[in-house]
Amino acid sequence: MRDSHVPVRRCAGEVAIGIRARSLRAPALALAPAAALLALASGAAQLAFAAAAAGQTSGGGVVYVAKPKIAGVSCLRGCASRGRAQGGSTVKVTGSELAAVTDVLFEGSHGSADDATVKVRSGSDDRVQARVPIGAVTGPIMVVTRDHVRSAPSQPVAILPPPPPTPNPELSPVPGPADPGAPRLETGTSRTKAFIGARKAVTFSFRLSGPSPSALTVELVRAADGAAVKTWSPQALAAGEVQTVSWDGRLEGAGASPGRYSFRLTAAGTDGSRVRSAQVGDTGRDAFDLYDHIFPVRGKHEFGGPGARFGAPRSGHTHQGQDIMAACGTPMVAARGGRVKFKQYHAAAGNYIVVDGAGTDVDYAYMHLAEPSPFGTGDRVYTGQVIGAVGDTGDAEGCHLHLEMWGAPGWYEGGQPFDPLPSLTAWDSWS
């Protein structure tokens, strides 16, 4: 029998819902003197091990490993408006103990899926420069030394997406390279922006003319490192026929890393001649950007004041989500596709729906929907698919979406809510 959901507290603009469940608690036990001494000895051993790991020798000597510190981050070159960084920009990190830094880690939003690391050369104790990876998103950054010592995270750094790739939705002749006598190619790519878990995949189209090829190869190239992460070997059709391959943003069943990708076609003639749609290393032709989330409110919106934030005080508890203010009836989509875990009405939450994000450890709860969602428990929804509209049902002051994000094992199943705003800010910048 499914545990029933009952309200445990309520307040204007947000809701907390509990689950009736039995729990077993082991009685607290006092340590006997011998056990206490054993625990003390064990603790001392652990401290000694930690000291050795930090560079202290067993003979009492100390190898000092300085911990780098970040004081500030600013954009130097290739910046977006108002001096903000974007994919491809060069940023300057200032601080102290930076001479041994070899890596800069862009942490992004919740979880490690959008983390991005770049190698750097420092040489200076108080500054280091790094190129922002394509696909990096807003969030804190850290620096790491050659001895794997990490700084504390910086304050969140606003990172906008890079300028979009040049659209190529219609078939157009390729720039080459081509051997004499090789087939002639035309290629095109359906979109420059794709989302993991979306219903519509990104499609690469091509057409050959001239001599029939003996073999065709389509590679999906990751711009971050130039690696071919997926390969297709389609059968060649008659000259003039359009062929396609599609990609849904997944590699070996899991969502690929967000960032820029491109398709590259190679056709080999029967005489051994070859033609490629782009030079090796050219990731601009037939390129697109892949994202793992989409901003859920598809219209004009704002994040409200301090009272709309995660952790804002409420009567006897704190706000467990982020409010997004928008006009009543504004379409609302699934930020990440997955399965619907709950779809109910609650006196405080109003019409609400909870989606278990596919390929993530996050549950997404959407509250105050204007009408019940058309999806029911167990239904699959896709990233970017409309699941309702902004409303003010339940105990809400004005139309808004109240969004909660919960870590594993899930929404009121042992998980804990966390602040959605850093993620929402990143999604908003590219949506």
C-alpha positions in Angstrom: 0.0 0.0 0.0 1.4 3.4 -1.0 2.2 5.7 1.9 -0.4 8.5 2.1 0.7 12.1 1.8 -0.5 14.5 4.5 0.2 18.1 5.1 2.6 18.8 8.0 2.8 22.6 7.5 1.5 25.2 5.2 2.0 28.9 4.5 1.2 31.4 1.7 3.2 30.8 -1.4 4.7 27.4 -0.5 3.9 24.0 0.9 5.6 21.2 2.7 4.1 17.7 2.5 5.0 14.8 4.7 4.7 11.0 4.3 3.3 8.8 7.0 5.9 6.2 7.6 7.1 4.0 10.4 10.7 4.3 11.5 12.9 2.3 13.8 15.3 4.0 16.1 18.1 2.1 17.8 18.5 3.1 21.5 21.5 5.3 22.3 24.3 3.3 24.0 26.9 4.8 26.4 30.4 3.8 25.6 32.0 1.7 28.3 35.5 2.9 29.5 37.3 0.3 27.4 35.3 1.1 24.3 35.9 4.8 24.9 39.7 4.2 25.0 39.5 2.1 21.9 37.6 4.9 20.1 40.2 7.5 21.3 43.0 5.3 19.9 41.2 4.9 16.7 40.6 8.6 16.4 44.3 9.3 17.1 45.2 6.9 14.3 42.9 8.7 11.9 44.4 12.0 12.9 47.9 10.6 12.2 46.8 9.4 8.8 45.2 12.7 8.0 48.4 14.5 9.0 50.5 12.3 6.8 48.2 12.9 3.9 48.6 16.7 4.5 52.4 16.4 4.2 53.4 15.7 7.9 56.0 13.0 8.2 55.9 10.3 10.9 59.2 11.7 12.3 57.6 15.0 13.1 58.7 16.8 10.0 56.2 18.8 7.9 56.0 19.2 4.2 53.9 22.3 3.9 51.4 22.3 1.1 49.9 25.7 0.6 46.1 25.9 0.0 45.2 28.3 -2.8 42.6 31.0 -2.1 40.4 32.8 -4.6 39.7 36.5 -3.9 37.9 37.3 -7.2 37.1 36.3 -10.7 36.7 38.7 -13.7 36.3 38.5 -17.4 39.4 39.6 -19.5 38.7 38.7 -23.2 35.8 37.5 -25.3 33.3 38.8 -22.7 29.6 39.2 -23.1 27.7 42.4 -22.3 28.4 44.1 -19.0 31.7 42.3 -18.6 30.1 38.9 -18.1 31.9 35.7 -19.0 30.6 33.3 -21.6 31.8 30.0 -23.1 35.1 30.8 -24.8 35.9 33.9 -22.7 39.1 34.2 -20.8 38.7 34.9 -17.1 41.3 36.1 -14.5 41.3 34.5 -11.1 43.0 36.6 -8.4 43.9 35.4 -4.9 46.9 34.0 -3.1 49.0 30.8 -3.3 48.1 30.4 -6.9 51.6 29.6 -8.3 51.2 25.9 -8.2 47.7 25.9 -9.7 47.3 23.5 -12.7 43.5 23.2 -13.1 40.5 25.5 -12.8 37.2 23.7 -12.1 33.9 25.3 -13.1 31.4 23.7 -10.7 28.2 24.8 -12.4 24.9 24.1 -10.7 23.7 21.1 -8.6 25.6 17.9 -9.1 28.7 17.0 -11.1 27.1 16.5 -14.5 27.8 20.1 -15.6 31.3 20.4 -14.0 34.0 21.4 -16.4 37.8 21.5 -15.8 40.5 23.3 -17.8 44.3 23.0 -17.6 46.1 26.3 -16.9 49.7 27.5 -16.4 50.0 29.9 -13.5 53.5 31.0 -12.6 52.1 33.8 -10.5 51.2 33.6 -6.9 48.3 36.1 -7.1 46.6 35.5 -10.5 45.9 32.8 -13.0 44.0 33.0 -16.4 41.6 30.3 -17.7 39.5 29.9 -20.8 35.9 29.2 -20.0 34.9 25.8 -21.5 32.1 25.7 -24.0 29.2 24.3 -21.9 30.3 25.8 -18.6 27.4 27.2 -16.6 26.9 29.7 -13.8 28.3 28.6 -10.5 31.3 28.7 -8.2 34.8 27.8 -9.4 37.7 26.2 -7.7 41.4 26.1 -8.4 43.5 22.9 -8.0 47.3 22.6 -7.5 49.6 20.0 -8.9 49.4 18.3 -5.5 45.6 18.1 -5.8 45.0 20.7 -3.2 41.8 22.5 -3.9 40.7 26.0 -2.9 37.4 26.7 -1.3 34.7 27.5 -3.9 34.4 31.1 -5.1 31.2 33.0 -5.1 29.0 32.0 -8.0 30.4 33.3 -11.3 27.8 34.3 -13.9 28.6 32.5 -17.2 26.5 33.0 -20.3 26.3 30.5 -23.1 28.7 31.2 -26.0 27.5 32.8 -29.2 25.3 30.2 -30.9 26.7 28.2 -33.8 25.9 29.4 -37.4 22.6 27.9 -38.4 22.7 25.4 -41.3 19.1 24.0 -41.5 19.1 23.7 -45.3 21.4 21.5 -47.3 24.5 23.5 -48.5 27.8 22.5 -50.2 30.5 21.6 -47.7 33.8 23.5 -47.6 35.9 20.3 -47.9 38.5 18.9 -47.9 38.1 16.6 -50.9 40.3 14.5 -53.1 40.0 14.7 -56.9 37.2 12.6 -58.1 35.5 12.2 -54.7 31.7 12.6 -54.4 30.3 16.0 -53.8 28.5 16.7 -50.5 25.8 18.9 -49.1 24.9 18.9 -45.4 22.6 20.5 -43.0 21.6 20.3 -39.3 18.1 20.8 -38.0 18.8 23.0 -35.0 21.6 24.8 -33.1 20.1 24.1 -29.6 19.2 20.7 -28.3 18.1 19.4 -24.9 18.8 16.0 -23.2 15.6 14.1 -22.9 13.6 16.2 -25.3 11.1 14.6 -27.7 12.8 16.1 -30.8 16.3 14.9 -31.5 18.8 16.9 -33.5 19.0 15.6 -37.1 21.9 15.7 -39.5 21.0 15.6 -43.2 23.2 15.0 -46.2 23.1 14.4 -49.9 25.8 13.1 -52.3 26.2 13.7 -56.0 28.7 12.4 -58.5 30.5 9.0 -58.1 28.8 6.6 -55.7 30.8 6.2 -52.5 32.0 2.9 -51.2 31.6 3.9 -47.5 30.0 6.6 -45.4 30.9 7.6 -41.9 29.2 10.2 -39.7 31.0 11.3 -36.6 29.6 13.3 -33.6 32.5 15.5 -32.5 32.7 17.1 -29.1 34.1 20.6 -29.4 35.6 20.6 -25.9 38.4 18.2 -27.0 37.7 17.4 -30.6 36.9 13.7 -29.8 34.5 11.7 -31.9 32.1 10.4 -29.2 29.6 8.6 -31.5 29.8 7.1 -35.0 27.2 6.1 -37.6 27.9 4.0 -40.8 24.8 4.6 -43.0 24.3 2.7 -46.2 24.8 4.9 -49.2 21.7 5.7 -51.2 21.5 6.7 -54.9 23.0 10.0 -55.8 20.7 12.9 -55.1 18.8 11.1 -52.3 18.7 12.8 -48.9 19.9 10.7 -45.9 19.7 11.5 -42.2 21.0 10.5 -38.8 19.5 11.7 -35.5 20.9 12.0 -32.0 18.8 12.3 -28.8 21.7 13.7 -26.6 22.5 10.3 -25.0 25.7 8.2 -25.1 25.5 4.6 -24.0 22.1 5.2 -22.4 23.2 8.2 -20.3 22.9 11.9 -21.0 26.0 13.3 -22.7 27.9 16.2 -21.1 26.4 19.5 -22.0 28.4 21.6 -24.5 29.0 22.1 -28.2 28.9 19.2 -30.7 29.1 19.0 -34.4 28.5 16.4 -37.1 31.3 15.4 -39.5 30.6 13.3 -42.6 33.3 11.3 -44.5 32.6 9.7 -47.9 35.0 7.3 -49.5 34.9 6.7 -53.2 35.4 3.4 -54.9 38.8 4.6 -56.2 40.0 5.5 -52.6 39.3 9.2 -52.9 37.8 10.9 -49.8 35.7 13.9 -49.0 34.8 15.3 -45.6 32.2 17.9 -44.7 34.7 19.7 -42.5 38.4 19.8 -41.7 39.5 17.7 -38.7 39.5 20.2 -35.8 36.7 22.4 -37.4 33.8 22.2 -35.0 31.8 25.1 -36.4 30.2 23.3 -39.4 26.9 21.6 -38.6 27.3 22.5 -34.9 24.8 22.7 -32.1 24.8 23.3 -28.3 23.5 20.5 -26.0 21.8 21.5 -22.7 20.6 19.2 -19.9 17.7 21.4 -18.7 15.3 24.1 -20.0 13.9 27.0 -18.0 10.4 25.8 -16.9 8.4 29.1 -17.3 8.0 29.9 -21.0 7.2 33.6 -20.8 8.1 36.8 -19.0 9.0 36.1 -15.4 11.0 37.3 -12.4 12.4 35.6 -9.2 10.7 37.9 -6.7 12.1 39.3 -3.5 13.8 37.7 -0.5 10.6 36.1 0.6 10.5 34.1 -2.6 13.9 32.5 -2.0 14.8 29.1 -0.7 15.3 29.1 3.0 13.2 32.3 3.6 11.5 32.2 7.0 8.0 30.9 7.3 5.9 30.2 10.4 7.6 27.4 12.1 9.8 26.3 9.1 11.5 27.7 6.0 10.7 28.0 2.3 11.7 24.8 0.5 11.7 26.1 -3.0 12.0 29.1 -5.3 9.1 31.2 -6.5 9.0 32.3 -10.1 6.5 35.1 -10.7 4.7 35.1 -14.1 1.3 36.0 -15.5 -1.5 33.5 -14.9 -1.7 31.0 -17.8 2.0 31.3 -18.8 3.0 27.9 -20.2 5.1 25.7 -17.9 7.3 22.9 -19.2 9.3 20.1 -17.6 12.8 21.4 -16.8 14.1 17.8 -17.2 12.1 14.9 -18.7 11.4 11.8 -16.7 8.5 10.0 -15.0 5.7 11.6 -13.1 5.8 10.4 -9.5 2.8 12.3 -8.1 0.0 14.4 -9.5 -2.4 15.7 -6.9 -4.2 18.7 -5.4 -3.3 20.1 -2.0 -4.9 22.9 0.0 -1.6 24.8 0.2 0.3 23.6 -3.0 -2.8 23.7 -5.2 -2.5 21.6 -8.3 1.0 20.1 -8.3 3.1 17.5 -10.1 6.4 15.9 -9.2 8.7 14.6 -11.9 11.6 12.2 -11.3 14.3 13.6 -13.6 15.6 10.9 -16.0 19.3 10.3 -15.6 19.5 12.5 -12.5 19.2 12.0 -8.8 16.8 14.9 -8.6 13.0 15.2 -8.2 11.3 18.4 -9.5 8.1 19.5 -7.8 5.9 22.1 -9.6 3.2 23.8 -7.5 0.2 26.2 -7.9 -0.6 25.1 -11.5 -3.6 26.9 -12.9 -5.3 23.5 -13.8 -4.5 19.9 -13.1 -1.6 18.7 -15.3 -2.7 16.6 -18.2 -0.1 14.0 -17.2 -0.8 11.4 -14.5 1.4 9.3 -12.1 3.6 7.0 -14.1 3.5 9.0 -17.3 6.6 9.9 -19.2 7.3 13.5 -19.9 10.0 15.0 -22.1 12.4 17.9 -21.4 10.6 21.1 -22.6 7.2 19.4 -22.8 4.3 21.5 -21.5 3.0 20.0 -18.2 0.8 22.8 -17.1 0.4 26.6 -16.7 1.4 29.1 -14.1 -1.5 29.7 -11.6 -2.4 30.6 -8.1 -4.3 27.5 -6.9 -3.9 26.5 -3.3 -2.5 29.0 -0.7 -0.8 31.3 -3.2 -0.4 35.1 -3.2 -0.4 36.0 -6.9 0.3 33.8 -9.9 3.7 32.0 -9.7 5.4 28.7 -10.0 6.8 27.3 -6.8 9.6 24.9 -7.8 11.3 22.5 -5.5 14.3 20.3 -6.2 15.1 17.3 -4.0 18.2 15.1 -4.0 18.2 11.3 -3.7 16.4 9.2 -2.8 13.6 11.7 -3.7 10.8 14.0 -2.7 9.6 13.1 0.8 11.2 9.7 0.4 14.3 10.5 2.4 15.8 13.1 0.2 16.4 16.8 1.1 15.4 19.9 -0.8 18.1 22.2 -2.0 18.2 25.8 -3.4 17.0 25.7 -7.0 18.0 29.3 -7.8 21.6 28.6 -9.0 20.3 26.0 -11.4 17.4 28.3 -12.5 19.7 31.2 -13.2 21.9 29.0 -15.4 18.9 27.6 -17.3 17.4 31.0 -17.7 20.6 32.3 -19.4 20.5 29.8 -22.2 16.7 29.3 -22.7 
